[in-house]
Amino acid sequence: MTSFITNDVEQSITDEALMAAYAEGDSASFDLLYHRHKVAVHRFFLRQNISLAVAEELCHDTWLKVINARKSYQVTALFRTYLFTIARRVLIDFSQKKSSTNEQSFNQEIEPEIEVDDKSKTVSNHQLKQALTNEISKLTFEQKQVFLLKQDAGFTIEQIAKITEQHKEKVKSNWRYALQKMREGLRAYVN
């Protein structure tokens, strides 16, 4: 079978067209889809306050579900929405298993000390990143999902509502509460 993808048109092909081509047997289309979205999916899991090994396993599970569902894939939304819906469900399944077996969290919350450079009066990027990670981990599950899908993955409120299968107003509410908590938690880092 001739590949659906050529180097010249690679960027102009939509994700949805690539998934349809993959469903027809074009493995190069899947390779391009994976290349386009692997970092965003991996980052989504890493931000969940889980270990790197678990994040990688959940990424693997997500892509495996995409592979297994290729024959039944239908374009009802953007492929990214479809992909993150699967990723979110994989995360929920993991969280339910984890809570039912009473596992301990792999990451410990570290309260960062604020060190200010005397000359520039700035906080280091490492400290700010650690503080951001800690504040994200303090959000409720729903708030964390909305925050990460909007901030990291760039989804709109409407897209997040579809991914999380919630009403748009519920998503907006979770977004507002997440932002409020993040602002409060990061107040010491803002001039």
Buried (B, 14 or more C-beta within 10 A) or exposed (E): EEEBBEEEEEEEBEBBBBBBBBBEEBEBBBBBBBEBBEEBBBBBBBBBBBEEEBBBBBBEBBBEBBEEBBEEBEEEEBBBBBBBBBBBBBBEEBEEEBEEEEEEEEBEEEEBEEEEEEEEEEBEEEBBEBBBBBBBBBBEEBBBBBBBBBBBBEBEBEBBBBBBEBEEEBBBBBBEBBBEBBEEBBEEBEE
